[in-house]
Amino acid sequence: MPTESHQRAAEFHELAAHAHRVAAAHHDKGDHLTGHEHSKQALEHSAKAHQASQEALQKSVIFTEAKGKKN
């Protein structure tokens, strides 16, 4: 179901945002090594979020097309 796909994408977006906030906090404190690790983690979550969003969109299109054929 498309809703589950969108929920999964939203969770990855939230993880990426959290990692970005943590990275920024570490950078502000001068802890650039830890900040870099969190930035790297944020990038990975962002990539997963993008992929999950693409999959959710694809499922939504398929779902919408199938629903349209029934009507």
C-alpha positions, 0 to 999 in steps of 0.5 A, spaced: 500 500 500 502 506 498 501 509 505 506 504 508 511 507 502 510 514 504 511 513 511 518 509 510 520 515 506 518 520 512 522 516 517 528 516 513 527 524 512 526 524 520 533 520 521 537 524 516 534 531 519 536 528 526 543 526 524 544 533 521 542 537 527 547 532 531 552 534 526 551 541 527 551 541 534 558 537 534 561 542 529 558 548 533 562 545 539 568 544 535 568 537 535 569 536 527 571 529 527 564 527 530 560 532 526 563 529 520 561 522 522 554 525 523 554 528 517 556 522 513 550 518 517 545 524 515 548 523 507 546 516 508 539 517 511 538 522 506 540 517 500 535 512 503 530 517 504 530 519 496 530 512 494 524 511 499 520 517 496 522 515 489 519 508 491 513 511 494 511 515 488 512 509 483 507 505 488 502 511 488 502 512 481 501 504 480 496 504 485 492 511 482 492 508 475 489 501 477 484 505 481 482 509 475 481 503 471 476 500 476 472 506 475 
